[in-house]
Structures are given as C-alpha cells and as structure tokens.
C-alpha cells in the first residue's frame, strides 16, 4: 500500500520503526543485537517492530545458528527503501513549504 502524496506512511510514524529503517538504510545488514544496542530498545519491543516491518515487506529477517547460538540478521528490502525515501521526501517538501505534494514549492 503506497501512501497518498500528502500522507505519511503510517508504519514509519513510529519512532522505533523509523529508527530501524534508518539504521538499515546505512548498512548492508544489522544483527538483532546491533539494532537493540544502537536504538536502545528492549528485546521484546524490537522484536515486535521488526515483525511489523517484515510483515509489510520493508525488511528481510534471516534467522540462523552460528556456533550453536541463534543469530537474527536484518536487511532493508526494496519496498522499505522506497518507503523511507518517500517519507524523507515528504518531510523535505513540508520543510521547504510545499504542501501540495507536487514537489514544486511556491515562491516566497
């Protein structure tokens, strides 16, 4: 579901989910432990928000065992990258005074 030009993506209005996507935009991948430490989130809270992002197709989550220990690795999906860039673009347009959603700010 793509949000309308003048609407934000509801999934990215959460500080936690926006933080997760932002970290994944700057890295090829991040482990669950990395995300937990970087974002200062509890294990349960991070797990919940990752599940929502995964269900929406915004992140890819890989679970495996390494030396008999579980490791969860997350990557941003193309859909998540697109949603994040549209979200940031919407913020930029608002900051520049363009409230039409068309991308061309009215002259001052």
C-alpha positions in Angstrom: 0.0 0.0 0.0 1.6 3.3 -1.2 0.5 6.3 0.8 -1.0 9.3 -0.9 1.5 12.1 -1.8 0.3 14.3 1.1 0.2 11.5 3.7 3.0 9.9 5.6 3.5 6.1 5.7 1.8 5.0 8.9 4.4 2.3 9.5 7.2 4.9 9.6 5.5 7.3 12.0 6.7 5.1 14.8 10.0 6.3 16.3 11.1 2.7 16.7 10.3 1.6 13.2 11.7 4.7 11.7 14.9 4.1 13.7 15.2 0.5 12.5 14.7 1.6 8.8 17.2 4.4 9.2 19.9 2.1 10.6 19.3 -0.4 7.8 19.5 2.3 5.1 23.0 3.0 6.2 24.2 -0.7 6.5 24.2 -3.7 4.3 22.8 -5.7 7.3 22.5 -5.4 11.0 22.1 -8.1 13.7 19.3 -8.0 16.2 21.9 -7.3 18.9 23.3 -4.4 16.8 19.8 -2.8 16.4 19.0 -3.3 20.0 22.2 -1.6 21.2 22.1 1.2 18.6 18.4 2.1 19.2 18.3 1.4 22.9 15.3 -0.9 22.6 14.3 -3.9 24.6 14.3 -7.3 23.0 10.5 -7.6 23.1 9.9 -4.1 21.7 12.5 -4.5 18.9 11.1 -7.9 18.0 7.5 -6.5 17.8 8.5 -3.6 15.5 10.7 -5.8 13.3 7.8 -8.2 12.8 5.6 -5.4 11.7 8.2 -4.2 9.2 8.8 -7.7 8.0 5.1 -8.4 7.6 4.9 -5.2 5.4 7.8 -6.3 3.3 10.0 -3.5 4.4 12.7 -5.6 6.0 14.1 -9.1 5.4 14.9 -11.1 8.5 17.2 -14.1 8.4 17.4 -16.4 11.5 20.3 -18.9 11.7 22.5 -20.6 14.2 26.2 -19.7 14.4 28.3 -21.8 16.6 25.1 -23.2 18.2 23.9 -19.7 19.0 20.9 -18.1 17.4 21.6 -15.0 15.2 19.0 -12.8 13.6 20.2 -10.6 10.8 18.1 -7.8 9.2 18.3 -6.1 5.8 16.2 -3.5 4.2 14.0 -4.6 1.4 13.5 -2.6 -1.8 10.0 -1.8 -0.6 11.3 -0.5 2.7 14.0 1.6 0.9 11.4 3.2 -1.3 9.0 3.9 1.6 11.8 5.5 3.6 12.9 7.7 0.7 9.3 8.8 0.1 8.9 9.6 3.8 12.0 11.7 3.8 11.0 13.4 0.6 7.6 14.3 2.1 9.4 15.8 5.1 11.7 17.8 2.8 8.7 19.2 0.9 7.0 20.3 4.1 10.2 21.9 5.4 10.5 23.8 2.1 6.9 25.0 2.3 5.4 22.8 -0.4 2.2 21.5 1.0 0.7 20.5 -2.4 2.6 17.2 -2.7 3.6 18.1 -6.2 7.2 18.8 -5.3 7.3 22.5 -6.6 7.4 24.8 -3.6 5.6 28.2 -4.1 8.0 31.2 -4.3 8.2 33.4 -1.2 
